[in-house]
Amino acid sequence: MNTHPVTYAAFVGIDWADQLHSVCLRPADGQTDEQHPLPQDPEAIHTWARELQVRFAGGKIAVAVEQSRGPLIYALLQHAHLDLFPLNPARLTKYREAATAASGVKDDPFDAQLACEVVRLHPQWVRRLQPAAATVRQLQLLVEARRGFVEQRTAFCEQLGSALKCYFPQALKLVGELHSPLCAALLRRWPTLAALQRARPATLERFYRAHGVHSPERLAEHLALIRAAVALTTDAAVLGALPLQVAVLLGQLEALRPALADYDRRIAALFQAEADAALFASFPGAGPQLAPRLYVAFGADRARFASAEDLQCLSGVAPVTRRSGKMHLTQWRWHCPTFLRQTFQEFAGCSIPHSRWAKAFYQLQLSRGSSPHQAKRALAYKWQRILFRCWQDRQPYQEDIYLATLRRRHSPLIPLIDAAQNIAA
């Protein structure tokens, strides 16, 4: 039975693909499905959407697809008569298994038919896609892309460290962070220990000073290490191949450095122009990277989440409870937007050194046997309630007010907070 709040003239399910989508359409007053392919081509997609508008006299059409972004979604969002309903891929998989008696059948037209059936017969399973404001969506794309580039940088650094350990392990102590300009400059100029040891001490000292190392103790330490270092290997095969690999990885890291700086500038400019920028920047530990990510997680539409619980479930921070007979399990929520969950857990970790109650809560969780990861996830769950309340009230976070609230409620965190403050005093 159709219980959509909107009366739809037709229902569409799309099994998307890189080049050719499978489409299933059922008119609201029809009894049979219409199936056809749809090329991933701008002209074809817009022509198809306009034909639907003419055919159904401008009536609303519900379109279900296993995506919430991507080229197909971006194209369909241009047509106001199409309401898009992103489907959870795991839910559609379970629905397919039930429909095929778990036979393992997988067919694109059949999946399109199932998507159409879900949006037509089970509206309680889906939620209409309501795109955020353009600036919020742009900021979201930027912060997600930046995170992807940071992960690439981490991967390149791991490969670089692995290569250096095989022939020049002393470099790991001489260059600091592997993605730093100092690292690139030193290994470009002296790619092996033998080359580095041929340099005069005065040359090395000038080099380090030019790259920001001015401490006499650190300079002396580096020079002593270089003088006393013993080559791990003199194998010509290793020394002929690995420095080339190191040079390639340095090139990758050097290309990422200005790109990340450009992303940081663009993100900061967009974020500072938003009305809620000061609100999200007020949270301890948020900083220039996490404050925009927190803002993107919430958006500007206060009606987006009915409660903090909605956000906790969407982000995967809220655990899942399973009951069957005497069995009662609480487990990790697997199906959720990964980047969204990462945002809250990373913020929780960064808040620990900057928030007295967050540090006390984290330590309490550890004392109760939680792993650091579990403790941070529990802390993220707490923070989400606070973030939601501040967001709804349009009020920046104030640590003293929250501590006073904890004290009024006789929170078990208060003795830990007071003890830590006495030690610090």
N, C-alpha and C positions, 0 to 999 in steps of 0.2 A: 504493500500500500504506500502511495506517495505521500509523505508528510513534509515535503519541502515548504518553507515559508513562502517561496515564490512559485507561481504556477508556470511551469516550463512547457514550451511548445514542442520540445524534442530533447532527447538525451543522447549524448555521444560518449563513446569510450575510445580512447586512442592508445594503442601500444606503440610507443615511440621508438624510433631507431635513428641511426646516424644519417641515413640517406632516404629510406622509404618507410613511412609510418603505416600501420594498419588501423583503419577507422571502422567503427561500428556505430550506426545511427538507428534509433528507434523513435519515431514520432510519438508524441504523448497519446494520440488517439489511434495508434497503429498496433498491430499484433505481430508483426514480423520485423526482423532486423535487416538493415541494409549495410553491406560491407563493401569497402573499396580501399585501394591504396592511396596514400597522399605523399607525394615527394617532399623532401625537405628542401624546398625551393621557395624563396619569398613570394614570387608571383603566384605560384600554385596555392600556397597557404592562404594568401589574402583573397584570391579569386574564390576559393572554396568557402571561406568565411562570408564573403559578400553574397554568394549564391544561397547560403543558408538563410541569410537575412531576408532576401527576396522571397524565398520559398515559404518561410514561416511568418511572413508579413511583419518583420521586426520583432517578433516575440522572443522572449528569453530562451536560451538554449544552455543546458547544463553539460559541461564537458569534463570528463574524468580522465586523468593522465597521471602516470607514475613520476611526475616531476613537479617541482615548484619553481624552477628556473631553468634557463637554457634557451637555445634559439627558437624552439617551437613555442615555449611559453611567452617569450618576448614578443613574438609575432601575434599570437592569439590575444594578448592583452590589449592590442590596438583596437579591438572590436568590442564595443560596449554591449552588444547583444549576447556575448558569450560569457557565461559565468564559469570560471575554472575551479575544479575541485581536485587538488593534488591527492593522490592515493598513496598510502603507506605500502611500499613494495612487499613487506613481510605479510601484511594483512591480505593483499591480493594473492600472494603465494599460498597462504592457508586456505583462502577461498577456492583457488584452483584445485588444491589437493582434495578439498571436500567435494567439489563438483566432479572430479574425475576418479573418485574413490582411491586417491593416492597412487594412481597408476604411473605417475611420472610424465604424463602428457604435457608437452610445452609447444604451443603453436601461437604465432603472433595474432592471426585473426581471432582465434579463440580467446586470447587474453584481452583483446579489444572488446569482444562481446561480454566478457566477465566484468571489465571496467564499466561498460555501459549499464550492466545489470546492477552493479553496486550502487552507482549514483542514482539509478532509477528506483530501486527497491529498498535500499538501505541508507537513506539520507542521514541517519543518526551516526553512521560510520565516518562521514566526511565533513569537511569544513571548507566553505568557499574561500578561495584565495583572495585576500584583500591587500593588494600591494601597498607598502608604506609610501610616504612621500619620496619624491625623486632624490632629494638630498640624502635621505636616510638610506635608500637603496644604493646610491653611489658610495656612500661611506661604508656600507656593508661589503660591497665588492672590493673596495680598497683594503679594508682591514683583513679580509679573508685572503686576498692575494698576498698581502704583506706577510701574513703568517706562513703562507706557502713558500715564499722566498726565504724566510728565516729557517724553515725546515730544510730547504735545499742547502743553505749555508751550513747548517749543522751536519748534513750528510757529507758535504765537501770537506769540512773540518775533520770529520771522523776518518775519511779516506786519506786525507793529508797526514794526520797523525799516525795512521797505520803504515803508510809508506815511509815516514821518517823513522819509525821504530825499527825498520828493517835495515837501515844503513846509516842513519844520522840521528840517533835518539837524543843526543845532547841538545839538539835544536829545540826540543820541546821545553827545555828550561831556559833557553836563551831568547825566545821570541815572544813570550807572553801568550796572549790569545792568538789562536791560529788564523783568525780572520782579520787581524789587526794590520795596519799599514807597516808596522815594524817587522812583522813576520814576513810579509811579501818582500820588503826591501832587503832584508838580510839574506833570505834564501835566493833571491834573484842575483844578488851580488856574490854570495858565497854558497853555492848549492851543495857543497860537501864539506865534511870536517877538514879534509886536507886543504881545501882552498881557504877555509876560514883561518886555519892555523898559520898560513903563510902571510896573513895580514899583520902589519905592524901594530903594536899596542896603541900607539897614538892615533892610527887610522880608525881602530875599533872604538876608541873613546870618543872621537869626533862623530863617528856614525851614531853611537848610542845617544849622545847629547843632541844631535840633530833630530832624533826621533823621540825626544821627550824624556830620556832617562838621565837625570841630573844628580841623583843621589850618589855620593862617593862610595858608600857601602855597596850599593847595587852594581856600580861600575866595576869595583874591585872584585866582587863576587863573579861577575860574568867573565872578566879577563882571566881570573884564576881558573875557572872551569874550562875555558878554551885552552889554556896552556897545559892543563893536566889531562885533558881528554884523550882517550884511546879509541881508535877506530873500531867499530863493531865488526866490520868486514872490509877486506881489500879485494873481494871478488869482482873482477872486471865486468862480469855479466850484470851483477846487481848494480854496480856504480854506473854502468852504461845505460840502464833502463829506468831505474827508479827516479833519478833527478829529472828526467823528462816528464814522468808522471806528476811529480811535484810541481813542475813548471806549469803544466796544464791546469792543475787544481788551483794554483795561485791565480791563474788568469780568470778562472770561474769566480773565485772569491773577490777578486779586484773588480770584476764587472758588477757583482751584486752590491758592492759597497755604495756607489753613488745612486744605484737604483733604489735601494732601501732608504737612503737619505731623501730622495725625491718623494717616495711614498710617505715618509714621515711628515714632510712639509705639506703635502696635499691633504693628508688626513687631519693634521693640526688646523689647517685653514678652514676646512669644512666643518670640523667639530666645533671650533670656537665660534662659528657663526650661528650655531644652533642655540635655541633658547634654554635647553636643559644642560648645556655644557658645564656650567658651574656646579649644578646639582651632582652630576656624576663624577666630576673632578674632586668633589669634597670627600669621597670615600677613601679611607686610609689605604695606601698601597696601590691605588688605581693607576696613577701616573699617566704619561702621555700616550702609552700604547693601550692600556687596559680601560681607561676611562671612555674612549670612543667605542671600544668593543662592548662595554656595558650599555652604553647608550643605544647602540644598534640592536642589542638583545631585547631591549624594551621598546624602542621606537618612540614616536611622538604621540601616537594615538592611545589615550588613557583607557579606551574601551577595548583594547586588544586582548587584555587578560581580565577575566572576571574576578580572579583572586590570585594570591601568591601560589596556591596549589596548582593552578593551571600552568603557571610558568615552571614550577618545579617538575611537573610531569613532562612538559614539552622538552625541557632541557635535559631530562634524564638524571637529574640530581636526586629526585625522589625515588626511593627504592620500590620494587615491586613485591607485593605479598602474594604468596601462593598457599592455598588451603585445600586439603583433600583428606577427609576423615580426621585422623589424629595428627596428620602432617601439617606443619605450619612453618613456612620458609619465607625469609626476607632476602631478596637477592638483587643484584645489579640490574638496572634497566638497560637492555641491550639496544633497543630501537629508538634512537633519538638523533637530532642533529649534532654531529660530533663536535663541530666548531663551537656551537652554543654551550655544550657541556664543558669543553676545554676552557672557555672564557670564564665561567663561574669558578671552576676549580683552580685555575691559575690565579684569579683574583683573590680567592680565599688564601692561597699560599702566600701571596705578596702582602696580604693584610696582616699577617702574624707579627712581623717586626714593628708594625706601625699602630696596632690597636691593642690596648691592654686586655680587653675582654676576649678578643680573638686569640691572643697568645695563651691566655689562661684556659680557654675552651679547648684549644689544640693540645695543650699539655695534659689536660684532664682526660681527653680521649685516648691519648697514648698510654696514660697510666691505667686505663681500663682495658688495655690489650689491643686496641685498634692499631693497624699499621699506619704509617704516615699518610699513605694514599687515602685510606678510609677516614682518617681524622680530618683531612682537608675536604673530603667530600661532605662529611657531616657539617663542617664549618660553612661550606658553600650553601648548604641547605638553610642554615641559620641566616646567613647574609642575604639570601634571596628574599626572605620575609621583610628584612629591614629595607633592602633596596626597593621592594615593591611599595612599602608604605611611604617612603620618602618620595618616590616617583608619583604616586597617586596624590600626595599632599603638596607636591611641587616644593618641597623643603629640602635644602642640603642636609647632609648627615652631620650630626654633632655628637662626638664621642661622649662628652660629659653628660649630655641629656640621657643617652642610652645607659651609661653607667649608673646614673641616678635611678633609672627605671629598674635595673637589675637589683639595686640595693633595696628599693621598696618591696620588691618581690622576694627578697631573701634568697637570691640565686646562689647556688653552690659555687659559682665563679668568684663571688666577692671575696671570700677568705684568700683565694689564690691571688687575686689582683692586689689585695692589701699586703699580703706577704711579699710579693714581688716588689711593690713600691717601697716597703720598709727596707728590703735588701739594697735597693738602688740608692735610698737615702743614706 
